[in-house]
Amino acid sequence: MDLLMQANISVGEQSPARTFAEAARRAQIVGVAIKVVATGGYPNASFARIAKEAGLSSTGIISYHFAGKDDLMREVIAEVMRAATEHLQPRIDAAVGARAKLRAYIHAHMSFLTAHPHHLRALVEVVGNLPRDTPERVEFIAQLDAIVGFHTDYIREGQAAGEFGQFDPRVMVIAIQGAIDAVVLRKLREPGLDVERCGHELADLFDRATRPT
């Protein structure tokens, strides 16, 4: 490519091929970053380690696409949340009734953990290591609060319809999510853990806990 062609691309619209290639490279880097963070921990997720794992010739390729580690970690969070939503939502939507949707919610998390073993662990690592006063952590905590609030309203609606018993909906949502998170952490320590079985046991446990008395 000569200098004139380079200049035309830089001042005009990017070629579709270049845009696609850059998007693919960014996705590759984010995917490898998720694995590195999940398996080696946030502090060890350096550009050098990510570049080596990705088979890149230098860290400059990562720096071309991301302004720094914080920028890359923002994309890690966004990708995990996107992938989780894409996996969970259809499974929850397909269930009929509040009780069935609760079971589907738990089972969907377990199947997501099986399909993407590093995603949820990476999310825990990144968020847990973000300084408390950073906009990224504040924004993520706000997103979590919104999710908890949404599920709390859903449980409350199920109670009003008589499908759930009387209990504090927010406490129940926190308990459910805490149990799911515990399986995520245990899976990291025990790679051979039968996640599907854990899902069945958790679904049965919270089915009993939420039944009308």
N, C-alpha and C positions, 0 to 999 in steps of 0.2 A: 504494500500500500504506500503510495507516494505522499509527500507532505500536503499536496493540494487536496487529496482525498481525505486525509486526516483532518484538515482544516474544515472541509465541508461538513464532516460528521460532527465536529465539535461545536460549530456554530448553528447547524441546522438540526433536523431531526435525526436521531440515531437510526442506523439500519436495523431492520427487524432481527437479522441474524446476530448482530452484536448485542442487542437488547436481550434476546433469548439466551445467548451464551453467558452474559453477565448475570442474569437471573439464575441460571443453572449453577453457576459458580458460587453465588451467594448462598443458594440453597444447600449446596454441598458443604460449604464452610459451616453453616449453622448446624447441619446434621452432625458433622464431626464434632463440633463444639458441644453439642448435647451429650454425645457419648463420652467425651473427655471429662466434662464436668461431672457426669453421673458416676463414672468409674474412678476418677482420680481426685475429685473434690474441686470446689471452686478456686481455692488458692493456687492449685497446681495447673489450672487451665490457662497456661500462657499461650501466646501466639506461636511460639516455637514448638510447643507440644502439639498444638492443633495442626500446624503446618506439617509436622512430621507424620501425624496420624492420617492426614488427608493426602499425603504424598505430594505436597506442594514443594516447589523448588526453593521458596523463600517465604518469610513472613510478610514480605512486601505485597504479596498477592492478597493477603488478608487485609492489610492496611489500605490497599486500594479500594476495597469494598466497605470497610468499616473504620470509622474514625478512631476507635480505640476499643478496649475491652468492654467498657460500659455500653458502647453502641452495639457491640456484638451480643452482649448478654440481654439487651433489650429485645433483640431479634430472637434469641433463644426463648425468652418468655412468650413472645408473640406466637412463635411457631408451636410451642407446646400447647398453648391455649387454643390455637386454630385446629391442631390435629385432634385434641381432646373433644372439642365441640363437634367436629366432623364425625368422629367415631361414636360419641355418646348420643347425640340428639336423635338420629334416626331410630336407634334402639329404644329410647325412652318414648318417643312419639308412637312407636308401633304397639306399645303396651296399652291395654284398655283398663281404666279404673285406677284410682289412687294407689291401691295396694300393689297392683301389678306394676305400676310405674316406679314405685319405690324399689321393688325387687329388680326391675330392669336397670335402674340407676346404679345399683350396687354391682350387678353382673356386668354391666357395660364398663365400669371402671376396671374390673378384673380382666376382662377381655382386652381392654386398652393396654393394660400393664403387660399382658402377654404379647400383644402385637407390637408394642413400643416399649420395651423393657427399660429404656434409659430416660424417657421423657419426664415422667413424674418425679423421679429422683433428681434429675437435673433442675427441675423447677424448684424443688425444696432447697437444693444447694444454692442456687442463684439468689433466691429471695432471702434465704437465711443469712447470706453474706453481704447483702446490700446495706450500706449505712442507713440508719433510720431516717435521716433528714434528706435523703435523695428523692427527687421527683419520681423516679422509677418505683421506689419502694412504696411511696405514698400512693401512687396511682394503682399499684398492684393490690395493696391492702384495701383500697376503695373498691376495686373490682371484686375482691373476695367478699367484702361486706355486702356488696350488691347481690352476689350469688347466694350468700347465706340468707339474705333478706328474701330473695325470690323463692328459695326452697322453703323458708319459714312460712311464707304466704301460702304456698302449695299445701303444706302439711295442715295449716289452719283451715283451708278450704276442704280438705279431706275430713277433718274433724267435724266441720259444719254439716257435711254430707253423711256423717255417721260411719265413714269407712275407717276412721282412726279413733282411738280412745282419747281421753282428756289428759293432757300432759303439756309441758312447756314446749311449744314447737321449736323454738330456737335452740333450746338445750338438746332436743332430739337431733336436729340437723347437725349441730356441732359434734355430737356423739357419733353419728353416722360417718361424717367426714373424717373424724379422728381415727375411727376404726379402719377406714380405707387407707389413710395415710400410714397407719401402723403396718399394714400389709406391704405397702410400698417399701418401707424401710427394712422390713424383715426379708423381703425378696432380695434385697441387695446383699444381705448377710448370708442368705440361704438360697443360692441360685436354683437349687432343685425344688424349691417350695412349690407345692401344687396350688397355684393361684386360683384355679377354677373351684377347687374344693373349698378354699377359704371364702370365695364368693358365695357359694351355697350356704355355708355355715353362717356367714354374716347376714345374708338375706333371710334365713330362717330366724336368726336371733332378733333382728329388727322387725320382722313380721310379727313375732310374738309380743315384742315390746310395744308395738303400736296398735295392737288389736283393741277394739272396744271392750270394756269390761262389763 
